[in-house]
């Protein structure tokens, strides 16, 4: 199994999952929001300035 750093995990998370997640899964939504904020702040998406 490939070991990912937190930043790599966040990048993969955003490459494969849309932002719109069911709020019935609050921990998933919170993790997604956290990763989005980190990735947005560090510009881990090349050229992505999209806001939710």
Secondary structure, 3 states (H helix, E strand, C coil): CCCCCHHHHHHHHHHHCCCCCCCCCHHHHHHHHHHHHHHHHHCCCCCCCCCC
